[in-house]
Amino acid sequence: MNKYNYDPLLSELLEEIEDGVIELEEDIYIIRKTEPVFDNYRPILDYEYDDILDGPCERMRVSWVLKEMEDMNTDK
């Protein structure tokens, strides 16, 4: 299975969850790489708390974002 290095972004997300900035049940807006890096997988590049009006984004539950990054992370 192909993997992607989510270490920096994953650390940031986990810290924000731990600090109570965001909760697992909340939705955030993720920005994905435009082109797939392998197969059809377009990795998460960043996330925002509010909808991004000037670019494509995807609304996702924080728990789903966390699971995707943990499952796809190269450090597993």
Summary of the structure (lengths in Angstrom):
residues: 76
radius of gyration: 12.2
end to end distance: 11.6
largest distance: 35.1
contacts: 190
relative contact order: 0.31
helix: 30%
strand: 25%
